[in-house]
Amino acid sequence: MGLYDREGRLVRVNPALRRLLALDAYPAFIDETLRERGTRLRIRDLSGRQLEYVEWPIARVLRGEELSGPAAIETEITALDGRVIILRTTGAPFLDDQGQVIGAVCVVRDVTERTRLERVAEVRARQLDAIFDAIPDGLGFFSAEGVPLRFNRIAQTLFGADRHEAIEQIPAAYAVRRPAGTPFPLDEMPLYRAMAGESTGPVEMLVQTAEGHDQVISVRAAPWYEPRGVMEGVVVVAHDITILRQAERAAVIERDRLRQVLDALPVGVRITDASGTFAVGNPAAVQILGVDLEGQSAPTAEFDAFARFGSRGLDGSPISSRLLPLHRALFQGEDVRGVQRLVRNARDGRDVPLLVNAAPLRDPDGSISGAVIVFEDISTLLEQERMREDFLSAAAHDLKSPLASIRGLAQLAQRRLAPLDHPGIAAITEMLANIDISVGQMARLINELLDVSRLQAHVALDLDRRPIELVALVRLAVRRAQVNIVQPIQFEAGETELWASADLDRLERVFANLIGNAIKYGGEGRPVAVHIGREAGVEGPMAAIAVRDRGVGIPAADLPHIFERFYRGANVRGRIHGTGLGLATVRQIVQQHRGVISVESQEGIGSTFTVRLPLTAPSADPPHSSPDDLEAEGP
């Protein structure tokens, strides 16, 4: 407390004020004028603004104001020892008989800590308000009697900011119903139950919002208590699950639609989860396999698929489970297309040939969450293929029989005309030789047609194996190709002789096809090179026959598919005539000779096709020892 005269000089201070202002740190403070003292204390409002002289509490009291109760002033000052403190000042003027101010008394109280706590409380209150409104669920507080006290922003959006119906009015005001649409009894509502002291779990309710829209909400309610244990109110949390329930209904509709599609498909479909457990299937899958696999695990052990399903190749050989399309899709992430397998129908024990496709199912992050396998019973298709093969075989036999007669008669005529000495004999002999050549070409075309048919039917070729000298055979193929073109074909042999056990006609077709492709795709006038030599192989020596051109090349994207049936490179489709069957036939023939074929190519630079065939020891009595001998077999 301090007493002041009419000029604002300090007349008297009590010990509390002396300590508060730290007057002992600057004794001369008491003798200074009011302006000097106020300036030294740097009097500020609570926002930090420096107060003008007329705003100082003592200056206002000396002007006749009484500062008490709500009129008390709180200011921030810097004490004489440097402390920043907040003071609450009350005061009153002393008046003489004429009502003139002759002095004043001011009482100051240090409210620094109280103000700090109030500020902390205000910050926390604002934080709680922000959290309260940021909660994504509707949050409402009610009194113990059910009177609405406060709603957060989401609750106001759901129920209206200005709606505060009594609890008895809520069912009608918000058209509260069960999800099925029936009325919701008042005594079963979470708010009502919480008012009775019960904490409720989630309860689904259908309500009408302030805008008149129906929404599905999940409601929880619980009472809260004061420290003495007396119920103080109820908190209600409402979560809008309208979109969730709509999505669930849409998912059910989509699932039912997918089920109808699966049930209508004529092909078998099975879907597994990430562990390989069969989860979804269709009736066609059950009919083909003779068993419903739902809940069973996919085969993973080496020959588990063979033991459980009789899974084999079309030739009857067991297939490792790791090579099955489903296993490759699920555990290796492959897209598997067009694989043919045999399985055993569990119901009647018959073998069923299948065309199988499989693909992995992936989560949004790309991880494999399962796999789908689609398989089709191709028994009818294979039967049709067999019938076509029978027809083609019969047709080929019927065609080859007259060709054999024509060729035989032409060769007989050649032999009979050979001893005769007549000016026209040479021309006739040449014509007979051309007939012989044409018949041979026709016979090879018929044989190629049969091979293509077998390739399409995935039937192994019936090879006529005998000792063949490959250097002579490749040289002959080069010589025949050279007849019809201008540019030279460069032929290089690293060995004098290389022998193999092979089918002469079919190997001749392989080399004729590769050299013909090199000429066709190499471009007019560009060189073609053919090289044959010996290489070391894993299982023994191999003959390596490479055919290189400097033509259009093969696009990188097409290289993995170039040996597939009917596949042609994107840079030649529609520009250069072809069927896409030649290389597929070549690969089949090479593979059935236990050989391999590979290709290296760059678009615009050229391609090199290399055939590698296992070699055998030279024949003691070779049926073909020179190109002339091979030529004698017929073109």
C-alpha positions as CSV (number, residue, x, y, z in Angstrom):
1,M,0.0,0.0,0.0
2,G,1.2,3.5,-0.7
3,L,-0.1,7.0,0.3
4,Y,0.3,9.9,-2.1
5,D,-0.1,13.7,-1.8
6,R,-1.9,15.7,-4.4
7,E,1.2,16.0,-6.6
8,G,1.7,12.2,-6.5
9,R,4.7,12.2,-4.2
10,L,5.0,9.1,-2.0
11,V,4.2,10.0,1.5
12,R,4.3,6.6,2.9
13,V,4.8,3.0,1.8
14,N,4.2,-0.2,3.8
15,P,6.8,-3.0,3.9
16,A,4.9,-5.1,1.4
17,L,5.0,-2.5,-1.3
18,R,8.7,-1.8,-0.5
19,R,9.5,-5.5,-1.1
20,L,7.2,-5.7,-4.1
21,L,8.9,-2.8,-5.9
22,A,12.4,-3.6,-4.5
23,L,12.7,0.0,-3.2
24,D,15.8,-0.9,-1.3
25,A,17.6,-1.4,-4.6
26,Y,17.1,2.3,-5.4
27,P,16.3,4.3,-2.3
28,A,16.0,7.6,-4.2
29,F,12.9,6.2,-5.9
30,I,10.7,7.6,-3.2
31,D,11.9,11.2,-3.7
32,E,11.3,11.2,-7.5
33,T,8.3,12.8,-9.1
34,L,5.3,10.7,-10.2
35,R,6.3,10.9,-13.9
36,E,9.9,9.8,-13.0
37,R,8.7,6.9,-11.0
38,G,6.2,5.7,-13.6
39,T,8.8,6.0,-16.4
40,R,11.3,4.0,-14.3
41,L,8.7,1.2,-13.7
42,R,7.8,1.2,-17.4
43,I,4.1,0.7,-16.7
44,R,2.4,-1.4,-19.5
45,D,-0.9,-3.1,-20.1
46,L,-1.2,-6.9,-20.2
47,S,-0.6,-6.9,-23.9
48,G,2.8,-5.1,-23.4
49,R,1.7,-1.7,-24.6
50,Q,3.4,1.2,-22.8
51,L,0.7,3.2,-21.0
52,E,0.5,7.0,-21.3
53,Y,0.8,9.1,-18.1
54,V,-2.9,9.7,-17.9
55,E,-3.5,6.0,-18.0
56,W,-1.4,5.2,-15.0
57,P,-3.5,3.9,-12.1
58,I,-2.3,6.5,-9.5
59,A,-2.7,9.3,-12.1
60,R,-6.4,8.3,-12.6
61,V,-7.0,8.1,-8.8
62,L,-5.4,11.6,-8.4
63,R,-7.9,12.8,-11.0
64,G,-10.7,11.6,-8.7
65,E,-11.4,8.1,-10.0
66,E,-12.1,5.3,-7.6
67,L,-10.5,2.0,-8.7
68,S,-12.3,-0.9,-7.0
69,G,-14.1,-4.0,-7.9
70,P,-14.5,-4.3,-11.7
71,A,-12.7,-0.9,-12.0
72,A,-9.5,-2.3,-10.6
73,I,-6.6,-2.1,-13.1
74,E,-4.1,-4.8,-13.9
75,T,-0.7,-3.6,-15.3
76,E,2.7,-5.1,-16.0
77,I,5.7,-3.3,-14.6
78,T,9.5,-3.8,-14.3
79,A,10.5,-3.7,-10.6
80,L,13.6,-1.8,-9.5
81,D,15.5,-5.1,-9.3
82,G,14.5,-6.0,-12.9
83,R,11.7,-8.4,-12.2
84,V,8.7,-8.3,-14.5
85,I,5.5,-8.5,-12.4
86,I,1.8,-8.0,-12.8
87,L,0.0,-5.8,-10.3
88,R,-3.7,-5.4,-9.6
89,T,-4.2,-1.9,-8.4
90,T,-7.2,-0.5,-6.4
91,G,-7.3,3.0,-5.0
92,A,-9.3,6.0,-3.9
93,P,-8.7,9.7,-3.7
94,F,-8.6,11.8,-0.4
95,L,-11.0,14.8,-0.6
96,D,-11.2,18.0,1.4
97,D,-14.4,19.7,2.6
98,Q,-14.8,21.3,-0.8
99,G,-14.4,17.9,-2.6
100,Q,-11.0,18.7,-3.9
101,V,-8.4,15.9,-4.2
102,I,-5.7,16.3,-1.6
103,G,-4.1,12.9,-1.9
104,A,-4.7,9.2,-2.6
105,V,-4.2,5.7,-1.3
106,C,-3.4,2.8,-3.6
107,V,-3.3,-0.9,-2.8
108,V,-1.4,-3.2,-5.2
109,R,-1.4,-6.9,-5.2
110,D,1.1,-9.1,-7.0
111,V,-1.1,-11.3,-9.4
112,T,1.8,-12.5,-11.6
113,E,1.4,-16.2,-10.8
114,R,-2.4,-16.0,-11.0
115,T,-2.2,-14.3,-14.4
116,R,0.4,-16.9,-15.6
117,L,-2.0,-19.7,-14.5
118,E,-4.9,-18.0,-16.2
119,R,-3.0,-17.6,-19.4
120,V,-2.0,-21.3,-19.3
121,A,-5.6,-22.2,-18.7
122,E,-6.7,-20.0,-21.6
123,V,-4.2,-21.7,-23.9
124,R,-5.2,-25.1,-22.8
125,A,-8.9,-24.2,-23.1
126,R,-8.2,-23.0,-26.7
127,Q,-6.3,-26.2,-27.4
128,L,-9.2,-28.3,-26.0
129,D,-11.7,-26.3,-28.1
130,A,-9.5,-27.0,-31.2
131,I,-9.3,-30.7,-30.3
132,F,-13.0,-30.8,-29.5
133,D,-13.9,-29.3,-32.9
134,A,-11.2,-31.3,-34.8
135,I,-12.6,-34.7,-33.6
136,P,-13.9,-36.4,-36.7
137,D,-16.9,-37.8,-34.8
138,G,-19.9,-35.8,-33.5
139,L,-19.4,-35.1,-29.8
140,G,-22.1,-33.8,-27.4
141,F,-22.2,-33.0,-23.7
142,F,-25.5,-33.3,-21.8
143,S,-26.4,-32.5,-18.2
144,A,-27.4,-35.4,-15.9
145,E,-31.0,-34.5,-16.8
146,G,-30.3,-34.8,-20.5
147,V,-30.2,-31.1,-21.3
148,P,-27.8,-30.4,-24.2
149,L,-24.8,-28.4,-23.1
150,R,-22.4,-28.3,-26.0
151,F,-21.9,-29.8,-29.4
152,N,-18.7,-29.9,-31.4
153,R,-18.6,-28.8,-35.1
154,I,-19.4,-32.3,-36.5
155,A,-22.3,-32.8,-34.1
156,Q,-23.7,-29.4,-35.1
157,T,-23.4,-30.4,-38.7
158,L,-25.2,-33.6,-38.0
159,F,-27.9,-32.3,-35.7
160,G,-28.0,-28.6,-36.3
161,A,-26.2,-25.9,-34.3
162,D,-29.3,-24.4,-32.7
163,R,-31.3,-27.5,-31.9
164,H,-31.5,-28.3,-28.2
165,E,-34.5,-30.6,-27.8
166,A,-35.2,-32.2,-24.5
167,I,-34.5,-35.9,-24.4
168,E,-38.1,-36.9,-24.7
169,Q,-38.3,-34.9,-28.0
170,I,-35.2,-36.4,-29.6
171,P,-36.8,-39.5,-31.2
172,A,-39.4,-37.4,-33.0
173,A,-37.2,-34.4,-33.7
174,Y,-34.5,-36.5,-35.4
175,A,-36.8,-39.3,-36.7
176,V,-34.6,-41.8,-34.8
177,R,-35.1,-45.4,-36.2
178,R,-33.3,-48.7,-36.2
179,P,-31.3,-49.4,-39.3
180,A,-34.2,-51.5,-40.6
181,G,-36.5,-48.5,-40.3
182,T,-38.5,-49.4,-37.3
183,P,-38.9,-46.9,-34.4
184,F,-36.1,-46.7,-31.8
185,P,-37.6,-46.8,-28.2
186,L,-36.5,-43.9,-26.0
187,D,-35.3,-46.2,-23.1
188,E,-33.0,-48.1,-25.5
189,M,-31.2,-44.9,-26.7
190,P,-27.6,-44.6,-25.6
191,L,-28.1,-41.1,-24.1
192,Y,-31.0,-42.4,-22.0
193,R,-29.1,-45.5,-20.8
194,A,-26.0,-43.3,-19.9
195,M,-28.3,-41.0,-17.8
196,A,-29.1,-44.2,-15.8
197,G,-25.3,-44.8,-15.3
198,E,-24.6,-47.2,-18.1
199,S,-21.7,-46.9,-20.5
200,T,-23.0,-48.2,-23.9
201,G,-21.1,-49.8,-26.8
202,P,-21.7,-48.8,-30.3
203,V,-25.4,-48.7,-31.3
204,E,-26.4,-48.1,-34.9
205,M,-29.2,-45.7,-35.5
206,L,-30.9,-44.1,-38.5
207,V,-31.5,-40.4,-38.0
208,Q,-32.6,-37.4,-40.0
209,T,-30.2,-34.6,-40.2
210,A,-31.0,-30.9,-40.0
211,E,-31.1,-30.8,-43.8
212,G,-33.6,-33.7,-43.9
213,H,-31.3,-36.4,-45.1
214,D,-31.2,-39.9,-43.6
215,Q,-27.9,-40.9,-42.1
216,V,-26.6,-44.0,-40.4
217,I,-24.7,-43.2,-37.2
218,S,-22.9,-45.4,-34.6
219,V,-23.5,-44.0,-31.1
220,R,-21.7,-44.5,-27.8
221,A,-22.6,-42.8,-24.6
222,A,-21.1,-42.7,-21.1
223,P,-21.7,-40.8,-17.9
224,W,-19.0,-38.6,-16.3
225,Y,-18.7,-38.0,-12.5
226,E,-17.4,-35.2,-10.2
227,P,-14.7,-36.2,-7.7
228,R,-17.3,-37.0,-5.1
229,G,-18.8,-39.6,-7.3
230,V,-22.0,-37.8,-8.2
231,M,-23.0,-37.9,-11.9
232,E,-22.4,-34.6,-13.5
233,G,-23.4,-35.3,-17.1
234,V,-23.3,-37.5,-20.1
235,V,-21.0,-37.5,-23.1
236,V,-22.3,-38.9,-26.4
237,V,-20.1,-39.8,-29.4
238,A,-21.8,-40.2,-32.8
239,H,-19.8,-41.6,-35.8
240,D,-21.4,-41.1,-39.3
241,I,-21.1,-44.5,-41.0
242,T,-23.5,-43.7,-43.9
243,I,-20.8,-43.9,-46.5
244,L,-19.4,-47.1,-44.9
245,R,-22.8,-48.8,-45.0
246,Q,-23.4,-47.6,-48.6
247,A,-20.0,-48.9,-49.6
248,E,-20.8,-52.2,-47.9
249,R,-24.1,-52.5,-49.7
250,A,-22.3,-51.6,-53.0
251,A,-19.7,-54.3,-52.3
252,V,-22.4,-56.8,-51.6
253,I,-24.1,-55.9,-54.9
254,E,-20.8,-56.1,-56.7
255,R,-19.9,-59.4,-55.0
256,D,-23.3,-60.9,-56.0
257,R,-22.8,-59.6,-59.6
258,L,-19.3,-61.1,-59.7
259,R,-20.7,-64.4,-58.3
260,Q,-23.3,-64.5,-61.0
261,V,-20.7,-63.8,-63.7
262,L,-18.4,-66.5,-62.3
263,D,-21.3,-69.0,-62.1
264,A,-22.2,-68.3,-65.7
265,L,-18.7,-68.8,-67.0
266,P,-18.1,-72.0,-68.9
267,V,-14.5,-72.1,-67.8
268,G,-13.2,-73.0,-64.3
269,V,-12.1,-70.2,-62.0
270,R,-10.4,-70.4,-58.7
271,I,-9.0,-67.6,-56.5
272,T,-6.5,-68.1,-53.7
273,D,-5.3,-65.8,-50.9
274,A,-1.7,-64.9,-50.3
275,S,-1.0,-68.1,-48.5
276,G,-2.3,-70.3,-51.4
277,T,-5.7,-71.2,-49.7
278,F,-8.5,-71.5,-52.2
279,A,-11.1,-68.9,-51.4
280,V,-13.4,-68.4,-54.4
281,G,-14.5,-70.7,-57.2
282,N,-17.3,-71.4,-59.6
283,P,-19.4,-74.4,-60.5
284,A,-17.4,-75.0,-63.8
285,A,-14.3,-75.5,-61.7
286,V,-16.0,-78.1,-59.5
287,Q,-17.4,-79.9,-62.6
288,I,-14.0,-80.0,-64.3
289,L,-12.0,-81.1,-61.2
290,G,-14.7,-83.2,-59.6
291,V,-14.1,-81.6,-56.2
292,D,-14.7,-78.2,-54.5
293,L,-11.3,-76.9,-53.4
294,E,-12.6,-74.0,-51.2
295,G,-10.7,-73.9,-48.0
296,Q,-7.9,-76.3,-49.2
297,S,-4.3,-75.2,-49.8
298,A,-2.8,-75.1,-53.3
299,P,-0.2,-77.9,-53.9
300,T,3.4,-76.7,-53.1
301,A,5.4,-79.9,-52.4
302,E,7.4,-81.3,-55.4
303,F,4.8,-83.7,-56.8
304,D,1.8,-82.8,-54.6
305,A,-0.2,-81.7,-57.6
306,F,0.4,-85.0,-59.3
307,A,-0.6,-87.0,-56.2
308,R,-3.8,-84.9,-55.4
309,F,-5.0,-84.0,-58.9
310,G,-3.0,-86.2,-61.3
311,S,-1.5,-83.1,-62.8
312,R,0.7,-84.0,-65.8
313,G,1.9,-82.8,-69.1
314,L,-0.1,-83.7,-72.2
315,D,2.4,-86.5,-72.7
316,G,1.6,-88.0,-69.3
317,S,4.8,-87.0,-67.5
318,P,4.3,-85.7,-63.9
319,I,4.9,-81.9,-63.4
320,S,6.6,-80.4,-60.4
321,S,4.3,-78.2,-58.3
322,R,6.8,-75.4,-58.7
323,L,6.2,-75.3,-62.5
324,L,2.4,-75.2,-62.2
325,P,0.8,-71.9,-63.5
326,L,-0.8,-71.2,-60.1
327,H,2.4,-71.6,-58.2
328,R,4.3,-69.4,-60.7
329,A,1.7,-66.7,-60.4
330,L,1.3,-66.8,-56.6
331,F,4.9,-67.2,-55.5
332,Q,6.9,-65.8,-58.5
333,G,4.5,-63.1,-59.7
334,E,4.3,-64.4,-63.3
335,D,1.5,-63.9,-65.7
336,V,1.1,-67.4,-67.2
337,R,-0.8,-67.9,-70.4
338,G,-1.9,-70.8,-72.5
339,V,-0.3,-73.8,-70.6
340,Q,-1.8,-77.2,-71.4
341,R,-2.0,-79.8,-68.6
342,L,-3.8,-83.1,-67.8
343,V,-5.7,-83.5,-64.5
344,R,-7.6,-86.3,-63.1
345,N,-11.3,-85.7,-62.3
346,A,-11.8,-86.7,-58.6
347,R,-15.3,-87.8,-59.2
348,D,-15.1,-90.2,-62.1
349,G,-11.3,-90.6,-62.5
350,R,-11.1,-89.6,-66.1
351,D,-8.2,-87.5,-67.4
352,V,-9.2,-84.0,-68.5
353,P,-6.9,-81.9,-70.7
354,L,-6.9,-78.3,-69.6
355,L,-5.8,-74.9,-71.1
356,V,-4.6,-73.0,-68.1
357,N,-4.0,-69.3,-67.4
358,A,-2.9,-67.8,-64.1
359,A,-2.0,-64.3,-62.8
360,P,-1.1,-62.8,-59.4
361,L,-3.5,-60.5,-57.6
362,R,-1.8,-57.4,-56.1
363,D,-2.6,-54.9,-53.4
364,P,-2.3,-51.2,-54.2
365,D,1.3,-51.2,-53.0
366,G,2.1,-54.0,-55.5
367,S,2.5,-56.8,-53.0
368,I,0.9,-60.2,-54.1
369,S,-2.3,-60.8,-52.1
370,G,-3.4,-63.9,-54.0
371,A,-3.7,-65.4,-57.4
372,V,-6.4,-66.3,-59.9
373,I,-6.3,-69.4,-62.1
374,V,-8.6,-70.0,-65.1
375,F,-8.8,-73.4,-66.8
376,E,-10.8,-74.7,-69.7
377,D,-11.6,-78.3,-70.6
378,I,-10.2,-78.7,-74.1
379,S,-11.2,-82.3,-74.6
380,T,-13.5,-81.4,-77.5
381,L,-10.8,-79.1,-79.0
382,L,-8.1,-81.8,-78.8
383,E,-10.6,-84.3,-80.3
384,Q,-11.2,-81.9,-83.2
385,E,-7.4,-81.5,-83.5
386,R,-7.0,-85.3,-83.7
387,M,-9.7,-85.5,-86.3
388,R,-8.0,-82.8,-88.3
389,E,-4.7,-84.5,-88.0
390,D,-6.3,-87.8,-89.2
391,F,-7.8,-85.9,-92.1
392,L,-4.5,-84.2,-93.0
393,S,-2.7,-87.5,-92.7
394,A,-5.1,-89.2,-95.0
395,A,-5.1,-86.2,-97.4
396,A,-1.3,-86.2,-97.4
397,H,-1.2,-89.9,-98.1
398,D,-3.7,-89.5,-100.9
399,L,-1.7,-86.6,-102.3
400,K,1.7,-88.2,-101.9
401,S,0.7,-91.5,-103.6
402,P,0.2,-90.0,-107.1
403,L,3.2,-87.7,-106.5
404,A,5.3,-90.8,-105.9
405,S,4.0,-92.4,-109.1
406,I,4.7,-89.2,-111.1
407,R,8.2,-89.0,-109.6
408,G,8.9,-92.7,-110.2
409,L,7.7,-92.4,-113.8
410,A,9.8,-89.3,-114.4
411,Q,12.9,-90.9,-113.0
412,L,12.2,-94.1,-115.1
413,A,11.8,-92.0,-118.2
414,Q,15.1,-90.3,-117.4
415,R,17.0,-93.6,-117.1
416,R,15.5,-95.0,-120.3
417,L,16.3,-91.8,-122.3
418,A,19.8,-91.5,-121.0
419,P,21.4,-94.1,-123.4
420,L,19.6,-92.6,-126.4
421,D,21.5,-90.3,-128.8
422,H,19.1,-87.9,-130.2
423,P,19.2,-84.1,-130.5
424,G,15.9,-83.6,-128.5
425,I,16.8,-86.0,-125.7
426,A,18.6,-83.3,-123.6
427,A,15.6,-81.0,-123.5
428,I,13.3,-83.8,-122.6
429,T,15.7,-85.0,-119.8
430,E,15.8,-81.5,-118.4
431,M,12.0,-81.3,-118.3
432,L,11.9,-84.6,-116.6
433,A,14.4,-83.4,-114.0
434,N,12.3,-80.3,-113.4
435,I,9.3,-82.6,-112.9
436,D,11.3,-84.6,-110.4
437,I,12.4,-81.4,-108.6
438,S,8.8,-80.0,-108.5
439,V,7.4,-83.3,-107.2
440,G,10.1,-83.3,-104.5
441,Q,9.2,-79.7,-103.5
442,M,5.5,-80.6,-103.4
443,A,6.2,-83.6,-101.2
444,R,8.2,-81.4,-98.8
445,L,5.4,-78.8,-98.7
446,I,2.9,-81.6,-97.8
447,N,5.3,-82.8,-95.0
448,E,5.6,-79.2,-93.7
449,L,1.9,-78.8,-93.7
450,L,1.6,-82.0,-91.6
451,D,4.3,-80.7,-89.2
452,V,2.5,-77.4,-88.8
453,S,-0.7,-79.3,-88.0
454,R,1.2,-81.3,-85.4
455,L,2.7,-78.2,-84.0
456,Q,-0.7,-76.6,-83.5
457,A,-2.0,-79.7,-81.9
458,H,1.1,-80.0,-79.7
459,V,1.8,-83.4,-81.1
460,A,5.4,-84.6,-81.2
461,L,6.9,-85.2,-84.7
462,D,7.7,-88.7,-85.8
463,L,11.4,-88.2,-86.7
464,D,13.2,-90.4,-89.2
465,R,16.6,-90.3,-87.6
466,R,19.8,-91.5,-89.4
467,P,23.4,-90.3,-89.6
468,I,23.6,-86.9,-91.3
469,E,26.7,-85.0,-92.2
470,L,25.7,-81.4,-91.2
471,V,28.4,-79.5,-93.1
472,A,27.3,-80.9,-96.4
473,L,23.6,-80.4,-95.5
474,V,24.1,-76.7,-94.6
475,R,26.3,-76.2,-97.8
476,L,23.5,-77.7,-99.9
477,A,20.9,-75.4,-98.2
478,V,23.1,-72.4,-99.1
479,R,23.5,-73.6,-102.7
480,R,19.8,-74.0,-103.2
481,A,19.0,-70.6,-101.7
482,Q,21.6,-68.9,-103.8
483,V,19.9,-70.0,-107.0
484,N,17.1,-67.5,-106.9
485,I,19.0,-64.4,-105.5
486,V,21.7,-62.0,-106.8
487,Q,23.5,-61.1,-103.6
488,P,26.1,-63.8,-102.5
489,I,25.6,-65.9,-99.4
490,Q,28.8,-66.2,-97.5
491,F,29.4,-69.7,-96.3
492,E,32.1,-70.6,-93.8
493,A,32.7,-74.0,-92.2
494,G,35.0,-74.4,-89.2
495,E,35.1,-78.2,-89.6
496,T,35.3,-80.6,-92.6
497,E,32.6,-82.9,-91.3
498,L,30.1,-82.8,-88.4
499,W,27.8,-85.8,-87.9
500,A,24.4,-85.9,-86.1
501,S,21.6,-88.4,-85.8
502,A,18.8,-86.4,-87.4
503,D,15.8,-86.3,-89.7
504,L,17.2,-85.2,-93.0
505,D,14.1,-83.6,-94.5
506,R,13.2,-81.7,-91.4
507,L,16.7,-80.4,-90.7
508,E,16.9,-79.3,-94.3
509,R,13.7,-77.4,-93.7
510,V,15.2,-75.7,-90.7
511,F,18.2,-74.4,-92.5
512,A,16.1,-73.4,-95.6
513,N,13.7,-71.5,-93.4
514,L,16.5,-69.6,-91.5
515,I,18.4,-68.7,-94.7
516,G,15.2,-67.8,-96.5
517,N,14.3,-65.4,-93.6
518,A,17.7,-63.9,-93.7
519,I,17.3,-63.2,-97.4
520,K,13.8,-61.9,-97.0
521,Y,14.3,-59.6,-94.0
522,G,17.9,-58.8,-94.8
523,G,16.9,-56.6,-97.7
524,E,17.8,-56.7,-101.4
525,G,21.5,-56.7,-102.1
526,R,22.6,-57.0,-98.5
527,P,24.9,-59.9,-97.6
528,V,23.8,-63.0,-95.7
529,A,26.4,-65.1,-93.8
530,V,26.2,-68.7,-92.7
531,H,28.7,-70.4,-90.4
532,I,28.9,-73.9,-89.1
533,G,31.4,-75.1,-86.5
534,R,31.9,-77.1,-83.3
535,E,31.2,-76.0,-79.7
536,A,31.5,-77.6,-76.4
537,G,28.2,-78.4,-74.7
538,V,27.2,-79.5,-71.2
539,E,26.4,-83.0,-72.4
540,G,29.0,-83.2,-75.1
541,P,30.1,-81.5,-78.4
542,M,27.5,-79.5,-80.3
543,A,27.3,-78.3,-83.9
544,A,26.6,-74.5,-84.0
545,I,25.0,-73.2,-87.2
546,A,24.7,-69.4,-87.3
547,V,22.7,-67.5,-90.0
548,R,23.3,-63.7,-89.9
549,D,21.7,-60.9,-91.9
550,R,22.2,-57.1,-92.0
551,G,18.5,-56.2,-92.3
552,V,15.6,-54.8,-90.4
553,G,16.3,-56.6,-87.1
554,I,13.8,-57.5,-84.4
555,P,12.5,-54.9,-81.9
556,A,13.6,-55.7,-78.3
557,A,10.0,-56.0,-77.1
558,D,9.4,-58.7,-79.7
559,L,12.4,-60.9,-79.1
560,P,10.9,-63.0,-76.2
561,H,7.9,-63.9,-78.4
562,I,9.6,-64.4,-81.8
563,F,9.3,-68.2,-81.7
564,E,5.6,-68.2,-80.7
565,R,3.1,-69.4,-83.3
566,F,1.7,-66.6,-85.5
567,Y,3.9,-64.0,-83.9
568,R,5.6,-61.4,-86.1
569,G,7.8,-58.4,-85.2
570,A,6.0,-55.1,-85.0
571,N,8.4,-53.6,-87.6
572,V,7.5,-56.1,-90.4
573,R,3.7,-56.7,-89.8
574,G,1.9,-55.5,-92.9
575,R,5.1,-54.7,-94.7
576,I,6.8,-58.1,-95.4
577,H,4.6,-61.1,-96.1
578,G,4.8,-64.0,-93.6
579,T,2.6,-66.3,-91.5
580,G,4.4,-66.4,-88.2
581,L,4.6,-70.2,-88.3
582,G,8.1,-70.8,-89.7
583,L,10.2,-70.0,-86.6
584,A,7.7,-71.9,-84.4
585,T,8.1,-75.0,-86.6
586,V,11.9,-74.5,-86.6
587,R,12.0,-74.4,-82.8
588,Q,9.9,-77.5,-82.5
589,I,12.1,-79.5,-84.9
590,V,15.3,-78.3,-83.2
591,Q,14.0,-79.1,-79.7
592,Q,12.9,-82.6,-80.8
593,H,16.5,-83.1,-82.0
594,R,17.6,-82.3,-78.4
595,G,19.0,-79.0,-79.7
596,V,18.4,-75.3,-78.9
597,I,17.8,-72.3,-81.1
598,S,18.6,-68.7,-80.0
599,V,18.5,-65.2,-81.6
600,E,20.5,-62.0,-81.2
601,S,19.1,-59.0,-82.9
602,Q,19.1,-55.2,-82.9
603,E,16.4,-53.3,-84.8
604,G,17.9,-51.7,-87.9
605,I,21.2,-53.6,-87.6
606,G,20.3,-57.2,-88.2
607,S,19.8,-60.6,-86.7
608,T,21.7,-63.8,-86.0
609,F,19.9,-67.1,-85.5
610,T,22.0,-69.9,-84.0
611,V,21.0,-73.6,-84.0
612,R,22.9,-75.9,-81.7
613,L,22.6,-79.7,-82.2
614,P,24.2,-82.6,-80.4
615,L,26.9,-84.4,-82.5
616,T,27.5,-88.1,-82.9
617,A,30.5,-90.1,-84.0
618,P,31.1,-90.4,-87.8
619,S,29.1,-93.2,-89.4
620,A,31.2,-96.2,-90.5
621,D,29.0,-96.6,-93.6
622,P,27.3,-93.2,-93.9
623,P,24.4,-93.0,-96.3
624,H,25.2,-89.4,-97.0
625,S,28.9,-88.5,-97.2
626,S,28.9,-85.5,-99.6
627,P,26.7,-82.7,-100.9
628,D,26.3,-84.7,-104.1
629,D,25.0,-87.7,-102.2
630,L,22.5,-85.4,-100.4
631,E,21.5,-83.8,-103.7
632,A,20.9,-87.3,-105.0
633,E,18.2,-87.8,-102.3
634,G,16.2,-85.1,-104.1
635,P,15.6,-81.5,-103.4
